[in-house]
Amino acid sequence: MREILEKALRKKGKVDYLEIRAEKRETTTIHFQGKNLEKLNCAQEWGGNIRALVKGGWSFITFNQFNDLEEKVEQAIKIANLITKEESKLAAIPPVVEIVKKELDEDFRQVSLKEKKEVIENYNHRILNYDQKIQSSSVVYADIFSTVYFVNSEGSYIEQEKPFLRVSFTAIAREGDNVQMASETLGTTKGFRIVRDILPRAEKATTRALALLKAQPVEGGEYTVIIDQTLGGVFIHEAFGHLSEADFLYEDDRMKSLMILGKRIGSPQLNVVDDGSLPDLIGSSKYDDEGVKTKKNYLIKDGILVGRLHSRETAEKMGEEPTGNARALDYNFKPMVRMTNTYIENGEVPFKDLLSGIKKGIYAKDCFGGNTTFEMFTFSSGEGFMIRDGKIAEPVRDVVLSGNLFSTLLNIEGIGDDLKIIEAAGGCGKGGQSPLPVSFGSPHLRIKKIIVGGGQ
């Protein structure tokens, strides 16, 4: 493959920068909806893309055959020459030649489709038969093994294996007109072994759905809220992380003025990191899709905004260093600035001390959904409890948290000592590329003055 790609790369004309990314993908998808098998699919595919840069203008061409690759390269260069607009700007990086292999505890490519179906069907059966109040279910399994080949005109050749497996369980419970649902998900790069023993995850989704039938709607108002590691991770990813992606910032003068490096935007104990180099996490890789080595990037340090996430182009345009955050969902898409593994670092407060002194508050766990609009956010927790006199009390439902990102970060008054990294199955969406594997995480957080919307 290296010889094929490098030969095509040599057929270049007037161009400032040129790269080819090829990919081999092997995928399996299984989906049960209630008692019905909705999807059972295996596929293999080859494809790739070419990006050419001329005077600030990019061209992007995809392909599925390699016999006319040299002609495709020439076509990409011609197109880039037609859309030139300014000086080409790419942050300098050293050329890299490396092959990155991935060891699996049990290679899911060696597990038959029949066996995978039986394992997933058994979990679905256990959910449906757990309790007579369970009305339906949704169980989804997917695995992808990608081998990505990257070459560029600066002398890099990188070959990376990228396995990814995800499972999600959703249980739907009903009692009269009261219908509740709960979900549990997991993602992994380690292999199939974990899938053989995740019945507790399936049962957790089921018991949560049943518990929500008994929970009363929360009374709306302003509360001191403790959020768990999952909700804290989703919050920092969605509400803050996307604002740190420099392609967004570079094009929005208003948000650029709010996200000024050196500005205090959080409480002094708050540290936020994006790190694509962490081993074995679903958001990790040794190199991003531009051949930049991934690393630990502080975004907030001691409450001060100290960094943002970059591609080579945004780094050069903003006079900063590339961070290894140019990522593409697959060969059909061009790289854009994306998070990898984004989390709040550990604090020092035990969970029981976070509860201390709260006369009437809310403990919000997991995340059922949400949305963000610039610095404003709304998130629904998957599970909620009242806090009364410093102790967790009765369950509540329909807990919807909303507010302004910047005031909320400043209102964090306690950070737990129990960081947990969540490898979510759902992934991240941006610019039509979804679901991109990412991890997120947080310790428990205590935040004052959170607006909570109650159910009816």
N, C-alpha and C positions, 0 to 999 in steps of 0.2 A: 504493500500500500504506500509506503514512504516513497518508493521509486516512482510510482504512478503520479503521486501528488506533486513531488518536486520537479518532475519532468514537465508537467503542465504549468507549473509556476514559472518555469524559465521562458515560457512563451509570452513574455510580457512586453507591452509597448510603453507608451507615455503614461506613467502612473507613479504616484507618490508612495503608495502602500498597497499591498495585495496579500490576501490570505485565502486559504481553502480549508474548510472544515467538513470532514466526511464522518459518517456515523453508521454503524451496524446496530440494529435494535431487535431484540427478541422479547416479545411481550405475551403475557397471559392475563385474561380478565374473566372473573366469575362474579355473577350478581344474582342473588336470591331476593325476591320481593315477596314477602309473605311465604306461601307454600310454593310459589312459582319460580322456576329457574328462568330469569329474564335474559341472561347473557352468559355464553360460554365460548371463549374465543382465544385462539393462539395465532400469533403472526410473527413473521420475520421480514425485515425490510432493510434495504441499503439506500442511502441518500447522502446529500451533502449540499454545501453552498459555497459561493464565492463572493467575497467583498472586495471592491476596489475603491481606492480613494484618490481623487485628483482635485487639487486646489479646493479642498473643503467639501467636495461633492462625493457622496457615497453611491455606489451601485450595489445591488444585492440580487444574486441569481441562485436559484436552487436547481438541483439535478438529481436524477435517480439512476442514471447510467454513466459509466466511466469511459465509454468508447469515444465520445466526442468532447472530453473534458477540456482539451486544449482550445477547441473552438469556443467553448463556454467562457473560458478565461478571457479570450480576445473580445468576446461580446461584452463581458462585464467592464472591461477597460474602456471600450468605445462608449458605453452608456455613461460611465463616470465622467468622461471627457465632455459629454453633452450637458451635464448639469453642474459644472464647476461654478463656484460662487465666491470663494474667498481662499485665504491661505490655509493649507492643510496643517492641522495641529494635533499631534499625538505625543503624549508623554513618553520619553525614552525609557525602554526597559532592555535588559540584556537578553540576547538570544538564548534559547534553552533547547537542548536535545535530551529527551527523557521518555522512558516508557514506565507508566505507573500501573501496576497490577493490583488486583483486589482479591484477598483471600476471604472465602465464605465458610461459615460453620457448617452449612449444608447448602450446596448449590441448587437453587430452585429450578434451574434448567434441567437437572437430572431427576426431578420429581415428576412423575407422570401426571398428565391432565386429569386422569381418572382419580388418582389419589388426592390431588388438590381439591377436586370437586367434592369428594367424600368428606374430607376434613372440614371444609367450609359448610357443607350441607348439614353436618352434625351440629355445628355451632348454631346454625339457623334453627334447626329442630329444637335444640335446648332452649332457645329464646321463646319460640312459639308455644312450647309446652311447659314453661316455667310456672305460669299462673293463668287461670281462666280469664283474668282481666286483660291479658296481653292480646290485643286485637290483631296486630300485624308486626312485621319486621322488615328490615332491609340489611342485608349483609353483603359487603363488597370486598372482593380480593383482587389485587392486581400486582404483577411483578414485571419489572423491566430490567433487562441487562443491556446496557449500551457500551459500545467501544467507540470512543471518539478519537479521530485523527486530525491533528491540526498542523498546518505549515503556513509560514508567512515569508514575505520577501526580505525579512531581516535575518533569516537563517534559523528560525525556530522549527523544530519538529517535536511534537508532543503527542503521545498516545496514552489515553486514560481509560481504564475500565470503570464504569459507573453503574453498579447494581442498586436497585431500589425496589422495595416491597412494601405494600400498604394493605391494611385491613381495617374496615370500619363496621361497627355494629350499631344498629338503631332499633330500639324497642318502642312500640307504640301501645300505650295502655288506655283503656276506656272504662268508665263507670258512668252509665247514663249518658248525659250530654257532655260530661267532662272527659276530654281527650288530652293526654299528655305524652310527650316523647322524650327520650334521652338517648345520647350517643356516646360511644367510646371508640377511639381510633388509635392506631399505632402505625408508625413507619420505621423501617430499618434498612440499613445497608449490609447487615451482617449475614443474612441468609434465611433459609426456611425454618430453621430449628425452632425459633420463637413461636411460629404459627401452630406448632403441635401442642402447645400448652398455654393457650390464652382463654380458656373457658372462664376464668375469673373476670376477664374484661367483658365478655358477653353478658355474664350474670350481673355485673355492675351496672351496665346500661339498663338491664331489665328491672333491677331493684330500684334504681333511680326513677324510672318512669312510673313505677307503682307508688313510690313515695310521693311523687308530685301530685298524684290523685288526692292525697290527704292534706296537702299543703294549702294554706289559705293565701289569697293574693296579698302582697305586701301593701302597706299603707304608704302612699307617695309622700315625699318630703326631702329635706336635707339631712344627711346622716354622716357620721363617721363610719367608714366602711373598711373592712378588711377583705382584700381580694387574695385568692389563692394563687399558686404558681402558674396554673394554666391561664387563668384570666389575666394575671399580671403580664404573662408572656405575650398573649394576644394583644393586650393593650399597648405594650411598648413596641411591638411589631407594627401594628396597624396605625395607631395614632401618632407615633413618633418616627418609627423606622422609615416609612415611606417619605416623610418630609426630609429625611437625611439623604435621599437618593439624588445625586447632583444633577442628573438630567432634568428632573422636575424643578429643582431649585434654580438652575441656570436660566430657565425660561420663564420664571415667575418673579418679577421684581418685588412684589409685595411680600411673598414668603421669604425671599432672599434677605429682605430688610429685617424680618423677624428672626431668621436663623443666622445671626452674625456670630462668627467664632469669637470666643472670649466672653460672651454674654452669659450671665447667670440665668438658667432656665429651670433649675430644679433645686430641691433641698440639698444641703451640703453633703449628705451621706449617699447621694445618688450617683452611681456609676453605670453607664450603659455601653455595651460592647457589641460589635458584630465581628465574628471570627469564623472564616471559612476554612481555617486550617485545623480545627479541632478534629481529632481522629474519629472515624466511623459514624459521624452524624450525617443525617440525610441532606443537610445543606452544605456539606463539606466537599472539597476537591483540592488537590494539590495546586492546580492551576485553574484560573477562570477561562472563559471561552475566548479570550484574547491572548492567552499565553502568559498572563500575569500571575505570579505566585501569590497565593492567598496568605492572609496574616491576620493577627489580632488588631482590630481598629477600635480605639476608644472614640465614642461619639459624645458622651457626656462623662466628665471626670470631676468628682467632688461638686456636682451640680452645675458645672460650667460647660457650655457647648465647646467642644475641642476638635471635632472632626465631622466628616461626612463621607459618603460612599461614592466611588468614582469608577468610570471607565477610563481608558487612556485618553480619550478625547476630552471628556469633562475635566479631568485632572489638569491637562495642559491649558485649557481655556480659563480655568479658575486659579492657575498658578499653584496647584497643590500636587501631592504625590498620588499615583495610582494605588488603589486599595485592593485590587483583585476581586471586584464586584461586577464585572461584565459577564452576564449569564444569559443563556438562551435555553428555552424549553427543549428544543431538539433542532435538527438540521433545517427544519422548515422556517426557522425564525432567526433574525439577526440578534446579536447580543445587545442587551440594554442593562442599565444599572439596576441591580437587584440585591436584596439582602441574602445572607447565607444562614448563619446561626446567630440570632440577635437575642440578647438577654440582659437583664439587670443583675449586676454582681451581688454577691452575698453581703448582707449587713451583719449586725451583731445581736439582734433582739430575738430572744426565744418567743415562740408563738404565744405562750401564756402571758407574756409581758405585753405583747401587742394588744391582747384583749383587755388588759388591766385599765381600769378607769373609764371604760365605755359604759355609760348608764343605759343608753338605748342606741344600738347601732345595727349594722347588717354585716353578715359574713357571706360573701358572694364567691361561688366556686364554679369552675369550668366556664365555658363560653358557648352559647347557643347561636350566636350571630351578632351582627352589628354593622355599622357603617361609619365612615369618616368623611368630612368635607373640610378640607384644609385643616385648621387647628381644632375644629369642633368634632366631637365623637359621640356615638351612642353604642352601647354594648348590652346585650342581654346575657345574664348569667344562666348557666345550665342548672344550677341548684343554689338555693339561698336559705339562710337561717337568720333569725333575729339574734342579736346580742343583747342580753339584759344583765346589768350589774356585773359586767366583766366575764360573763359566761355565755356559751352558745346555748340558745333556747330553741323554740319551736321552728319547724321548717316553714318557709314562705316561698311563693312562686311569683312569676311575672316580674322578676327583679331586673329593671332596665336602668343602667347607669349612663348618665350623660354629663357633658361639660366641655370646658375649654382645656385643651392639652396643656398649655403653659401654666395656667393657674393650678391645674391638677398636679403637675409635677412639683410645683412649689408647695403644695399642700400635703405632700408625703411627709408624715411625721414619725414613721417607723418602718424599718426594713428588716425583715426576718433573717435568720441564720440558716435557712433551709432551702437554698437554691435547688430548683429542679429544671432540667432541660427537657422540653416536650418535643418529641418527634411526631408531628401531626401528620395524619394521612391526607388531609385535604389539600395541603400545599398553598402556594401564594399566587395571586393573579395580578397581572399588570399588562397593559397594552395588548390584550388578546392572547397572552401567553399564560396558560393555566392548565393544570396545577404544577407549578415549579416547586420541587422539594425544598423545604426550609425547616429549620428548627427554631424554637423560641423558648424563653424561660424567664424565671423570676423567683425570688423568695416570696413569702407572704409580704404584702404591703398594707400598711395602715394609712389611710388617706382621709383627711377631714373635709367637710363641706362638699360632699358629693350629692348631686341631685339624683334621687331615685324615683322613677315613675312606677306607680302601682297599677295592678290589674283591676278590672271592674268586677 
